Amino acid sequence: MPEDGGLYEFVHISEIASTTRDLMSLNLKHRTQLGGRSEGVHSRSDQQVEHIVLQQARDFVGRAREGFMLSVRQSDVPTRGELRYLLERVLLDWSSFSRELGLEEAHTSANELSSAETLRLVRRQLLAFGMAATALGALPRTPSEEVTFPYSYGKPPTYCDIPAPSSPAEMLHRLEEVESMLWKLMSMEWQELVNHYYGPLRRTYGFFEANARLAQQEAERFGVKPVRRTLQWPA
């Protein structure tokens, strides 16, 4: 990755966040209503563009989760129980993660993955985690006029009831919740998600909204103008 590769990756993440937020907003506005009746779970495998957007979002959150694994230190973990929980969660993913970084002794030689490629992978993971963690921390402070979730009970709308993660375990839980909800967005009916997963759905929407908002602010500071791809409901 060239020296400005991190900036390109930053812009890419900002586009993923804003497009995912727009996709969720359109579907919630056009396919759901508060208290609406669900028609049951059904496959949306024919929605190719929707699946591409959501898969890109899953890739971003997956990289953020890997960046978390690289970042957390034992000194950051306050209790033995939390450390045990983190180790159990991390070890579930270690096999695939070590393959990605070329750390498997039996299957990958030290020369198969160049140091430049390893650095590129790690930099992408740490950047994704940095953006995700910053967004989760800033989410409760989102100005009410910038909250676009269609079904906010607060007047004015707010995310102030969604606390920022205060420990490594909470951070990991929030990232896993977003990953889980993205899976549901790819396979379940939108009305059922509103009816039965309102809390995780709202937190996931807010996560991408906060990412998009912060990325736009930083892009302006860097003098970068990301390409804005506005999603529209088909006529």
C-alpha positions in Angstrom: 0.0 0.0 0.0 1.4 3.4 -0.9 2.0 6.1 1.8 -1.4 7.6 1.1 -3.0 4.1 1.1 -4.3 4.7 4.7 -6.2 7.7 3.4 -7.7 5.7 0.6 -8.8 3.1 3.0 -10.2 5.7 5.3 -12.3 7.1 2.4 -13.4 3.6 1.5 -14.6 2.9 5.0 -16.5 6.2 5.1 -18.3 5.3 1.9 -19.2 1.8 3.3 -20.6 3.4 6.5 -22.7 6.0 4.7 -24.0 3.6 2.1 -24.9 1.0 4.8 -26.7 3.7 6.8 -28.6 4.8 3.7 -29.5 1.3 2.8 -30.9 0.6 6.3 -32.8 3.9 6.3 -34.5 3.3 2.9 -35.6 -0.2 3.8 -36.9 0.9 7.2 -38.8 3.8 5.7 -40.3 1.9 2.8 -40.7 -1.7 4.1 -41.6 -1.3 7.8 -43.8 0.6 10.3 -43.9 0.6 14.0 -46.2 -2.1 15.2 -46.5 -3.5 11.7 -47.3 -7.1 11.0 -44.4 -9.4 10.0 -45.0 -11.7 7.1 -42.3 -14.1 8.4 -38.7 -14.8 7.5 -37.9 -15.1 3.9 -34.8 -15.0 1.8 -33.7 -11.8 0.0 -31.1 -13.6 -2.1 -32.4 -11.7 -5.2 -31.3 -8.4 -3.7 -27.8 -8.5 -5.2 -26.9 -4.8 -4.6 -28.1 -5.0 -1.0 -26.1 -8.1 -0.3 -22.9 -6.5 -1.8 -23.3 -3.4 0.4 -23.9 -5.5 3.5 -21.0 -7.9 2.8 -18.7 -4.9 2.5 -20.0 -3.7 5.8 -19.4 -7.1 7.3 -15.8 -7.1 5.9 -15.2 -3.7 7.6 -16.5 -4.8 11.0 -14.5 -8.1 10.7 -11.4 -6.0 10.1 -12.3 -3.9 13.1 -12.7 -7.0 15.2 -9.2 -8.2 14.1 -7.8 -4.8 14.9 -9.3 -5.1 18.4 -7.5 -8.4 18.8 -4.2 -6.7 17.9 -4.8 -3.7 20.1 -6.0 -5.2 23.4 -3.4 -5.7 26.1 -3.7 -7.8 29.3 -3.1 -4.6 31.3 -6.3 -3.2 29.7 -8.4 -6.0 31.1 -9.6 -5.3 34.7 -10.7 -8.7 35.8 -9.8 -12.4 35.4 -13.3 -13.2 34.3 -13.2 -10.6 31.5 -9.7 -11.8 30.4 -11.0 -15.4 30.2 -14.0 -14.2 28.2 -11.8 -12.3 25.7 -9.5 -15.2 25.3 -12.3 -17.6 24.6 -13.8 -15.2 22.0 -10.4 -14.5 20.4 -9.3 -18.1 20.3 -12.4 -19.0 18.3 -11.1 -16.8 15.5 -7.4 -17.4 15.9 -7.1 -20.1 13.3 -8.4 -18.0 10.4 -6.7 -14.9 11.8 -3.3 -16.6 11.9 -3.8 -17.8 8.3 -4.5 -14.2 7.3 -1.3 -12.9 8.9 0.7 -15.9 7.8 1.5 -17.2 11.3 0.7 -20.9 10.8 3.9 -22.8 11.5 2.9 -26.0 9.8 1.3 -24.5 6.6 2.9 -21.1 6.0 6.6 -20.4 5.6 8.0 -17.1 6.9 8.7 -16.0 3.4 5.2 -16.6 1.9 3.8 -13.4 3.3 6.1 -10.4 2.8 6.7 -7.9 5.6 5.1 -5.2 3.4 1.9 -7.3 2.9 1.8 -8.1 6.6 2.1 -4.4 7.5 -0.7 -3.6 5.0 -3.0 -6.1 6.6 -2.3 -4.9 10.1 -2.6 -1.3 9.1 -6.1 -1.9 7.6 -7.2 -3.8 10.7 -6.0 -1.2 13.1 -7.5 1.6 11.0 -10.9 -0.2 10.9 -10.8 -0.7 14.7 -9.8 2.9 15.3 -12.7 4.2 13.3 -15.1 1.7 14.8 -14.0 2.4 18.4 -14.2 6.2 17.8 -17.7 5.9 16.3 -18.9 3.8 19.3 -17.5 6.3 21.7 -19.0 9.3 19.9 -22.4 7.7 19.3 -24.1 8.9 22.5 -23.0 12.5 21.7 -24.5 12.6 18.2 -26.5 15.9 17.8 -30.2 15.3 17.6 -30.5 17.0 14.3 -28.1 14.4 12.8 -30.0 11.4 14.1 -31.8 9.8 11.2 -33.0 6.5 12.6 -36.6 6.4 11.5 -38.1 5.0 14.7 -36.6 7.0 17.5 -38.8 7.2 20.6 -37.0 10.3 22.0 -38.2 13.8 21.1 -35.9 15.1 19.8 -34.3 11.9 18.6 -31.1 10.9 20.3 -28.6 8.1 20.9 -27.6 9.3 24.3 -29.1 6.2 25.9 -26.6 4.0 24.1 -23.5 4.0 26.3 -20.0 4.0 24.9 -18.1 0.8 25.6 -16.2 1.1 28.9 -14.1 -2.1 28.8 -12.5 -4.4 26.2 -15.2 -7.0 26.8 -17.9 -4.4 26.1 -16.1 -3.2 23.0 -15.9 -6.8 21.7 -19.5 -7.4 22.5 -20.6 -4.3 20.5 -18.6 -5.3 17.5 -20.0 -8.8 17.6 -23.5 -7.4 17.9 -23.0 -5.4 14.7 -21.7 -8.4 12.9 -24.6 -10.5 14.1 -27.1 -7.9 13.0 -25.6 -7.6 9.5 -26.1 -11.3 9.1 -29.8 -10.8 10.0 -30.1 -7.9 7.6 -28.9 -10.2 4.8 -31.5 -12.9 5.6 -34.5 -11.7 7.5 -37.5 -9.6 6.8 -37.1 -5.9 7.8 -40.4 -5.8 9.6 -39.4 -8.8 11.8 -36.2 -7.0 12.6 -38.1 -4.0 13.8 -40.5 -6.1 15.8 -38.0 -8.4 17.5 -34.6 -6.9 17.3 -35.3 -3.2 17.7 -32.5 -2.5 20.2 -29.6 -4.2 18.2 -31.0 -2.8 15.0 -31.0 0.8 16.3 -27.5 0.4 17.8 -26.2 -1.0 14.5 -27.8 1.8 12.5 -26.3 4.3 15.0 -22.9 2.6 14.6 -22.8 3.2 10.9 -24.4 6.7 11.2 -21.7 7.7 13.7 -19.0 6.3 11.4 -20.3 8.1 8.4 -20.6 11.4 10.4 -17.1 11.3 11.8 -15.5 10.2 8.6 -17.1 13.1 6.8 -15.7 15.5 9.4 -12.2 14.0 9.1 -12.4 14.0 5.3 -13.1 17.7 5.3 -10.2 18.2 7.7 -7.9 16.3 5.3 -9.2 18.1 2.3 -10.7 14.9 0.8 -14.1 14.8 -0.8 -15.4 11.2 -0.7 -17.7 10.2 -3.6 -21.2 10.4 -2.3 -23.3 7.5 -3.7 -26.9 8.3 -2.6 -29.1 5.3 -2.6 -32.7 5.8 -3.9 -35.7 3.6 -3.7 -36.6 2.2 -7.1 -39.6 3.9 -8.8 
